[in-house]
């Protein structure tokens, strides 16, 4: 008998027929003698629908009330799935986040799970199936909180850790993790095995299969994951530590995101502490800064500083820079029509020439590079948004991933 955490994403539970199909998967697992904890997302499109409703009330809708609103999507799915299982003669019940409870800390809409009381769940799954909403929790003050888009993955991994589960399986609408987005690049291949490090990079760089914080938690606590399809019986992608993998290729996958913006501060005084003064208020406003490039002028007295942020933080960032009295600069430029394209692979560490090969491929396509960021297993560039698909196709081919 195994203790399994099964997580089903929004497309997996996107209709009544699909919820019935998920119930059949759970029944099969339960009938095999396994203890089952199921995490569910809101039905596909429901969260966007709720966000739209909030914006019709107020474009700057109160974050506390937004969490109350958005958390209702997962609660609906929980009740429907529990009802479907009961109709199939299984003992099942839904649990709201506050009934467990799932304790969180941090600001509304971006909280993080710090603890889950597992006593009730462990007792219940001895005979029944527990259905738990992902994406949400409750603060020490008793407020409902949400943990960011894709947060159901984080809920599943946290429960797998705290319940000491044998497996954590992430069910979605694709067969596993692919070398790039198969909806855009039909020649993308499914990856049978991938390391936590590579999956973490791909998730943070734009791959939508798993939330990056969930991968990080699984890596920290050595919780093997499997990403698989709800709609086929094919094997998925197994994610675990790097030493278990044999790398024959330098690059495992190509990721991209179109939600970035680039800002350049011109004529910044070049002296110690300036960079800290620029980025401290952004940090306090919880604005994530990604790539940073500094170009020192010939007289070494002035510098231009370029950095990238998420596009939806652009207005807030500009306001913070405008009101920052600790820095002076001649002006700034912005470009919100950019994309980040990245190659990821643990084999890059031991393979010379990867950087040249990527830059040469983009040059051959006449794609200009606006910014560069590297690590041991990833290489990212900022380019014009219009060139995204062409860049991804070229890199996917040049690194033998087709």
Buried (B, 14 or more C-beta within 10 A) or exposed (E): EEBBBBBBBBBBBBEEEBBBBBBEBBBEBBEEEBBBBBBBBBBBEBBEEBBEEBEEEEEEBEBBBBBBBBBBBBBBBBBBBBBBBBEBEBEBBBBBBBEBBBBBEBEBBBBBBBEBEBEEBBEBBEEBBBBBBBBBBBBEEEBBBBBBBBBBBBBBBBBBBBBEBBBBBBBBBBBBBBBBBBEEBEEBBBBEBBBBBBBBBBBBBBBBBBBBBBBBBBBEEEBBBBBBBBBEEEEBBBBBEBEEBEBEBBBBBBBBBEBBBBBBBBBBEBEEEBBEEBBBBBEEEEBEBBBBBBEEEEEEEBBBBBBBBBBEBBEBBBEBBEEBEEBEBEEBEBBBEBBBBBBBBBBBEEEEEBEEBBBEBBEEEEBEBBBBBBEEBBBBBBBBBEBBBBBBBBBBBBBEBB
